[in-house]
């Protein structure tokens, strides 16, 4: 036999065949080479079922190398799910909206939709939500297993609502209520109503014409019945009861949405024995009488009131301790006490844990005061107006402002409220000047606009070079607007000075204190172009109660007129405190603004905006939107 031949591999590294071709090595020296071969199709392949990507880009790269579309898409869904579970919906969106997931295989479509809707909702991505619901139907969620059907329906409805389709969202949940007996009916009815009330009248009318099925027809009739914005809360309650009588077997008639249940109960739960506790003597007598007259005027013009059952007792709070008076009143048959107006009297109640008879105070406790259970607070808050000024600045994209506010405790509170709300919008107060009525307003204005600083700079240059310099002062250029908090007499002096000191191009914003409450073109031309916020009683064009009151009563104009309007709203609030407290988005269109309540019982107002033109206020159009969050409250 010929001797066995031995073959030796060449040692030239350029021609040496790596041992990894035959078997995979785990030696560190070959780590980089192993990774290269792994990614370029060597003998070692990646198991996508167990692989964890370190980034969305790596996940997309790994999936693109997989020839099996289902395996690749299942991998991307799994990695997206990991991102979602950790709250990283931005990276999940990169995977779910990638080209590789543009057409999910049929077996993965349901899983893809669930994950996509979840991230679209978390990111509030309306464009994505619109794409996801473009061709959706109310019964799409029925294709999911029983254990995920409710979640699928909820995500589908919320995504439809995010896409601006509240009516399809409601129809989705109506179908869920019919098919899933495990869902909480009260919660479902609440959500259905929240969607229906946001549908347009045209959408509801068209849907009602084409509706099929007892439950859908009933819901749509209820929504159409309550759609009219001119129906007040009292009549809404009556219409709800009437609908229940017409649809006795409907699920919503047996378990009304919570907000509608409260509306329906208003007529039976409103207080019948009220005490109006106001100062009728002394320094606050004029204010107390204006509030009293407004309260009674609203009461007598309220057609929903059963006067045979309603008793209003008026007591004077101008002398003695209010806490002692309250203890006396709480031993009577009083259902609600409206008052006091005095901040000191209201503060006397803060030492009590619970008020046996609820109190609608006509002022606000200081922010650090303890509030007893049963206390509601309502007033013409200067802080409310300061916050609305900040909101308006943000709406108009006026980011950097100069501010004028009078000295004193009232001005301190206005400044604090303005600063706090401005910070939430990312606004900046470049300079805040505080003033006294007796100050030199020319100097205050020059300081505010930076003219004084500009002059001082020029004087310093002259002293340095020893020569007179031709100089024209310039106002600071970073300001985009001015906030002016001043009475009419003072504001009429400041506003022309803004123009005199080169600030006439800056928009001016002010609270209601700047306007006397009645047109006075001859004097108010000096505050032309000032934007200010005020109550509907002053600014609204059509107001039957105001027209009737001004014909027969005094004290309905100017600042007393604002207090008269406050009294009228106190009557409206007295009937609806439970509604405002228990339904977070409930509001009342009042004489002092759109009224809402915070969880701690403080009433806030959203007012109107106007601009002085030719010496008279003209209403400004404002976009309809949800009010921003509201901080703690104090008042006059």
Secondary structure, DSSP 8 states (H G I E B T S, - for coil): ------------TTT---GGGTS----GGGHHHHHHHHHTT-S----TTT---SSHHHHHHHHHT-S-HHHHHHHHHHHHHHHHHTT-HHHHHHHHTSGGGTT--GGGHHHHHHHHHHHHHHHT-HHHHHHHTTT--TTGGGGS-HHHHHHHHHHHHHHHHHTT-HHHHHHHHHHHHHH-TTS-HHHHHHHHHHHHTTS-HHHHHHHHHH--SHHHHHHHHHHHHT--TT--HHHHHHHHHHHHHHTTTSHHHHS--HHHHHHHHHHHHS-SEEEEEE--SSTTHHHHHHHHHHHHHHHHT-TT--TTT-EEEEEE-SSS-HHHHHHHHTTTT-SEEE---SHHHHHHGGG-SEEEEEEEESS---TTS---EEEEE----HHHHHHHHHHHHHHTT--EEEEEEESSHHHHHHHHHHHHHHHHTT-EEEEEEEE-TTS-HHHHHHHHHTHHHHHHHHHHHHHHHTS---------SS--EEEE---HHHHHHHHHHHHHTT-TTSEEEE-GGGS-SS--HHHHGGGTTEEEEE-HHHH-S--HHHHHHHHH-SS-SHHHHHHHHHHHHHHHHHHHHHHHHH-TT--EEETTEEEEE-TTSBEEEE-EEEEEETTEEEE-----------------
